Amino acid sequence: MVSLIITIFNEEKNITNLFSSISRQTLLPNEVVIVDAESTDKTYEYISDFSNKHPELHIKLIKKAGNRSIGRNIAITNSQYPIIACTDAGCLLDENWVKNIVQPFASGNVDVVGGWYETIADNTWNKSLTKVFNFSAKKVCLKTFLPSARSIAFTKKIWEKTGGFDPRLSHNEDTPFAIKLHGMGARFAFANNAIVHWHAVKNFRSLYHSIYRYAYGDGQARVYTSQYRIIALYFILLIFCFSTGFILPLFWIVGAIIFLAYLFLPIMQAKRLDNIKEIYLVPTQKLVIILADAIGFIKGLLAKL
C-alpha cells in the first residue's frame, strides 16, 4: 500500500504530462497526495480537473505555502499508507516506476529504495549536458548513494524516526535527508529499473541558477560531497600553477593543461561526439557548473539557517 507524494508550485506547463504518466502506471499508487505551495497560475485548476477525470488515483490536493521540505512533510503527514513514494513536478514516470520502486519492500528488510533518473536528451544541448553530468546507474554504491527526491520511496516509519525533511532547507532538502537516513542505519535498496525522466535546464543562465541553488543548499546543510572536494582541489591546483608560473613559466602551461583537461573530461569519458557543437558546449557547460558549485556552496556555508 503506497502513497505517492508530490510538491508543486506554478507547474501548469508540466503537470498534465506528469499526471498522464502516473495514470499509465502498471501498478497505480493507492493515493496521490499533492501539496501546492499556493500556485498563482492554473496548476491547482488543472489538478482538480484531472482528479475529477481520474477518481482511481484518489488524489488528495492540499494548498499550503512553504518550501519543498515543508510541502513534503505535510504531504507525508496527510498520507495514510505505510510506504511513501516521492517524485517531482516536471518529471515523467516510466510506466513501471511505482511497481519497481516498491518491489524491494516486499522482503521486509528495506527502509529506503532509491530509484533512477535520466535526462531527456532530445537535442544537442541536452545530449551535451548528459555527458557533463555523467550519470550512470552502474556507479551507484549503496553505502554512499544519496537518492534524489525525483525517484525515491521510504517507509513512513523511517521518515518519522528522522524527524522528516528539514523545514529550514529551501534549496536542496533531499541530500541532507538521505545523509540522515544513512547516519541512522536505514536499510537501503537500489531499484535501477524505477526510472524517472526529467527535462534538464535549457540554457547557460538556467544551468547556472539551477546548480547554484543546489550548491547553496548543500553549503547551508554542510554537505561535503566528493564533488566539492574535487572542485576545491581543482582550484587549488590552478592557483598553485598560475602563481608559480611567475617564477617558473612552465607552470603556466601545466595550469592551462589542468584547466582544459578537466573541462574536456566528459568528452574523454564518453569517448564520442554526437554533434560537433559539443566541442564547445561540453567544456562551457562544465565551466558554468564548476563556478555555480563553488560560488553557491561558499555562499551557503556563510548563510544562516
C-alpha positions in Angstrom: 0.0 0.0 0.0 1.7 3.1 -1.2 1.1 6.9 -1.1 2.7 8.9 -3.9 3.6 12.5 -2.7 4.4 15.5 -4.9 5.1 19.1 -4.1 4.2 21.7 -6.8 4.3 25.4 -7.5 3.3 27.0 -10.8 3.7 23.9 -12.8 0.8 24.4 -15.3 3.2 23.6 -18.3 4.4 20.3 -16.8 1.7 18.9 -14.5 -0.5 17.4 -17.2 2.3 15.3 -18.6 3.3 14.1 -15.1 -0.2 13.0 -14.2 -0.6 11.3 -17.5 2.5 9.2 -16.7 1.0 8.5 -13.3 -2.3 7.3 -14.7 -0.4 4.9 -17.1 1.4 3.1 -14.3 1.1 -0.7 -14.4 0.7 -0.5 -10.6 -1.3 2.5 -9.5 -0.5 4.2 -6.2 -3.2 3.8 -3.6 -3.4 7.6 -3.3 -1.6 10.7 -4.7 -1.1 13.4 -2.1 -0.2 16.8 -3.6 0.9 19.9 -1.7 0.5 23.1 -3.8 2.5 26.0 -2.4 -0.3 28.4 -3.5 0.4 28.4 -7.2 -0.5 31.7 -9.0 -1.1 30.1 -12.4 -3.6 27.4 -13.4 -1.8 24.5 -11.7 -4.4 24.0 -9.0 -7.3 24.1 -11.5 -5.5 21.6 -13.8 -5.0 19.1 -11.0 -8.6 19.5 -9.8 -9.9 18.8 -13.3 -7.5 15.7 -13.6 -8.7 14.4 -10.3 -12.3 14.5 -11.3 -11.5 12.6 -14.5 -9.3 10.0 -12.7 -11.0 9.0 -9.5 -9.0 5.8 -9.4 -5.9 7.8 -8.4 -7.5 9.1 -5.2 -5.9 12.5 -5.5 -5.7 14.5 -2.3 -4.8 18.1 -3.0 -3.6 20.4 -0.3 -2.8 24.2 -0.6 -0.1 25.3 1.8 2.6 28.0 1.3 6.1 26.8 2.1 9.3 25.4 0.6 9.7 21.8 -0.7 10.7 20.4 2.7 7.6 21.8 4.4 5.5 20.6 1.5 6.9 17.1 1.6 6.4 16.8 5.3 2.8 18.0 5.0 2.1 15.5 2.2 3.5 12.6 4.2 1.6 13.6 7.4 -1.6 13.6 5.3 -0.8 10.2 3.7 -2.5 7.1 5.0 -0.3 4.3 3.7 3.0 2.8 5.1 5.1 3.3 2.0 5.8 6.8 0.7 6.9 7.2 -2.9 8.1 10.6 -4.0 8.8 12.4 -7.3 8.9 16.0 -8.5 6.7 18.0 -10.8 8.4 18.4 -14.2 9.2 14.6 -14.3 7.8 11.8 -16.4 7.5 8.4 -14.8 8.4 5.2 -16.6 5.2 3.1 -16.7 6.7 0.6 -14.3 8.1 3.1 -11.9 5.7 2.6 -9.0 5.8 -1.2 -9.3 9.6 -1.3 -9.4 10.3 1.2 -6.7 8.0 -0.5 -4.1 9.0 -4.1 -5.0 12.1 -4.2 -2.7 9.9 -3.5 0.3 8.4 -7.0 -0.2 11.4 -8.5 1.5 10.6 -6.7 4.8 14.3 -5.8 5.2 14.3 -2.4 3.4 13.6 1.1 4.7 14.6 3.2 1.7 14.6 2.5 -2.0 16.4 4.8 -4.4 15.2 4.8 -8.0 17.0 6.1 -11.0 16.5 9.3 -13.2 17.6 10.1 -16.7 17.6 13.4 -18.5 15.5 13.6 -21.7 18.3 14.1 -24.3 16.1 15.3 -27.2 18.5 17.9 -28.6 22.3 18.8 -28.8 22.2 20.9 -25.6 20.7 18.1 -23.5 23.0 15.4 -25.0 26.0 17.5 -24.1 24.7 18.1 -20.6 24.1 14.3 -20.2 27.9 13.9 -20.9 28.8 16.6 -18.4 26.6 15.1 -15.6 27.9 11.6 -16.5 25.1 9.8 -14.5 25.4 6.1 -14.5 23.4 3.5 -12.6 26.5 1.3 -12.7 28.3 3.7 -10.4 25.8 3.5 -7.6 27.2 2.3 -4.2 24.5 1.6 -1.6 26.7 2.7 1.2 27.1 6.2 -0.2 24.1 6.5 -2.6 22.0 9.7 -1.9 18.7 9.2 -3.8 17.1 12.2 -5.4 13.6 13.1 -4.4 12.7 12.7 -8.1 12.8 9.0 -7.6 12.7 7.6 -4.0 10.5 5.6 -1.7 10.7 5.0 2.0 8.6 3.8 4.9 6.6 6.3 6.8 8.1 4.8 9.9 11.7 5.6 8.9 10.6 9.2 7.9 9.1 9.6 11.4 12.4 8.5 13.0 14.4 11.0 11.1 12.1 13.9 12.1 11.3 14.5 8.4 12.8 16.8 5.9 14.5 19.8 7.5 12.0 22.7 7.0 14.9 25.3 7.2 16.3 24.0 3.9 14.7 25.5 0.8 17.2 24.7 -1.9 18.4 21.1 -1.6 16.5 19.2 1.1 16.7 15.6 -0.3 20.5 15.2 0.1 20.6 16.0 3.8 17.6 13.8 4.3 19.4 10.9 2.6 22.5 11.5 4.6 20.4 11.5 7.8 18.9 8.1 6.7 22.4 6.6 6.2 23.5 8.0 9.6 20.8 6.3 11.5 21.4 3.0 9.8 18.4 2.9 7.5 18.5 -0.2 5.2 18.8 1.0 1.5 18.0 -0.8 -1.7 18.6 0.4 -5.3 16.0 -0.1 -8.0 17.8 0.8 -11.2 14.6 -0.1 -13.2 12.5 2.5 -11.3 13.2 5.3 -13.8 12.1 8.9 -13.9 12.7 11.1 -16.9 13.2 14.8 -16.5 13.9 17.8 -18.7 17.2 19.4 -18.0 17.6 23.2 -18.0 17.6 24.8 -21.4 20.4 27.4 -21.4 23.5 28.6 -19.6 21.7 31.1 -17.4 19.2 28.4 -16.2 22.0 25.9 -15.7 24.0 28.3 -13.5 21.0 29.2 -11.3 19.9 25.5 -11.0 23.4 24.3 -9.9 23.9 27.4 -7.7 20.6 26.6 -5.9 21.6 23.0 -5.1 25.2 24.0 -4.1 23.8 26.8 -1.9 21.6 24.2 -0.2 24.5 21.8 0.3 26.5 24.7 1.8 23.7 25.5 4.2 23.4 21.9 5.3 27.2 21.4 5.4 27.1 18.6 2.9 30.7 18.0 1.9 30.3 15.6 -1.0 33.2 14.4 -3.2 32.3 16.8 -6.0 33.1 19.8 -3.8 36.4 18.3 -2.7 37.3 17.7 -6.3 36.4 21.3 -7.3 38.4 22.6 -4.3 41.4 20.6 -5.4 40.9 21.8 -8.9 41.0 25.5 -7.9 44.0 24.9 -5.5 46.0 23.3 -8.4 45.1 26.1 -10.8 46.1 28.8 -8.2 49.3 27.0 -7.4 50.3 26.6 -11.1 49.5 30.1 -12.2 51.1 31.6 -9.1 54.3 29.5 -9.5 54.3 30.5 -13.2 55.6 33.9 -12.3 58.8 32.1 -11.1 58.8 29.1 -13.5 56.7 29.9 -16.6 56.4 26.2 -17.4 53.7 26.0 -14.7 51.5 28.3 -16.7 51.5 25.6 -19.4 50.8 22.9 -16.7 48.0 25.1 -15.3 46.4 25.5 -18.8 46.6 21.8 -19.4 44.9 21.1 -16.0 42.2 23.8 -16.7 41.3 22.4 -20.2 41.7 18.7 -19.3 39.1 18.9 -16.6 36.7 20.8 -18.8 37.0 18.3 -21.6 36.9 15.3 -19.3 33.2 14.5 -20.0 34.1 14.1 -23.7 37.1 11.9 -23.0 34.9 9.7 -20.6 32.2 9.4 -23.2 34.7 8.6 -26.0 32.4 10.0 -28.6 30.8 13.2 -30.0 27.2 13.1 -31.0 27.5 16.6 -32.6 30.4 18.9 -33.5 28.8 21.6 -31.3 29.7 19.5 -28.2 33.3 20.5 -28.6 32.4 24.0 -27.2 29.1 23.1 -25.4 30.5 20.4 -23.1 33.5 22.4 -21.7 31.4 25.6 -21.4 28.6 23.7 -19.5 31.3 22.1 -17.3 32.8 25.5 -16.5 29.4 27.0 -15.7 28.7 24.1 -13.3 32.1 24.4 -11.6 31.6 28.2 -11.0 28.0 27.7 -9.8 29.0 24.9 -7.5 31.9 26.9 -6.0 30.0 30.2 -5.6 26.8 28.6 -4.4 28.5 26.3 -1.8 30.6 29.1 -0.3 27.6 31.4 0.0 25.6 28.6 1.5 28.3 28.0 4.1 28.2 31.6 5.1 24.5 31.8 5.2 22.5 31.3 8.4 19.8 28.6 8.6 
